[in-house]
Amino acid sequence: MPVPALAGYALSSFLPALISMFRQDPQQKLRQQLQALTAPQNVGKLTNQFYQQLLASPAFSQAQGAIAAGANQAGNQLSSELGQRGIGTSGTGAVLSSLIPSLVGQQQAGLRTSTYQSGQGMAQNKIQQDISALTGTQGPS
């Protein structure tokens, strides 16, 4: 067998192995993409992104305003009721009046918690949409 024919034969037998070294398995690529989407870092990043968007939303500002308005109304009503009973300047009046800021803080914390949970839900929905797009299992739009 002449040398050029032998070289051609060797090259043709090793060519598929050489090509496969530079070509990635599509299933492996999909697994890597799915791992990247569901990685805790990505979930946290998306959750924070949506949480920040929600914090900047008019709905969040409106909810904070409603809490403040409710606190003002409760404070005024409490002062009026305590004054009518003649205990507005008593120790009882001072204690009851000091509860209003605590209630406001609790409501603000609850608002932030529910906003964060909404951000988590939005992140999970986004990840699910991305997974569906990658795997070709998107539902009707």
Buried (B, 14 or more C-beta within 10 A) or exposed (E): EEEEEEEEEEEEEEEEEEEEEEEEEEEEEEEEBBEEBEEEEBBEEBBBBBBEEBBEEEEBEEBBEEBEEBBEEBBEEBBEEBEEEEBBEEEEBEEBBEEBEEBBEEBBEEBBEEBBEBBBEBBBEBBEEBBEEBEEEEEEE
